Amino acid sequence: MKAVIVGVGLGMLALSAVAHSAAAAQDGMGLAGIHAWVKVAGRTCLADHFHDGQGSGPTKTQAEAAAVRAWTDFTAWEYGRRWARWQLSASKLESCSGSRGNISCKVSSRPCTH
C-alpha cells in the first residue's frame, strides 16, 4: 500500500511538472522556470546558469558569429526566443583560437530577458 501511495505521489509530481512546463512554454519561458532569476540592469537573468556555444570559420568574425548562433539556437530551444538574445545576456565570455582560415570560438553567458 505504501508503494502505491508513493507511486501515485510521484505521478502527480510529474504531472505537475509537465503542466508547469507547458504553461511556461506558452509564455515563452520554456524551462527557465527551473532556475533562479536575478535582476541585472533592468533585465531578468538566470542567476547562475550559463549556456555555451561553439563555432568555427575562416575568420574570427565568422567563427564568433557561428558560436553566438549556436548559443542562440540552443537557448531558444530550451527557454524560448525571449531568452535567446545574445546582446541581452549577462556575464559574457568569449575565446577564440587557431590561425587565419581555421578559427574556432567558444562563447558562454547567462541568458536574460526583458
Secondary structure, DSSP 8 states (H G I E B T S, - for coil): -HHHHHHHHHHHHHHHHHHHHHHHHHTT-TTGGGS-EEEETTEEEESS--EEEEEEESSHHHHHHHHHHHHHHHHHHHH-GGG--GGG-EEEEEEEEEETTEEEEEEEEE-EE-
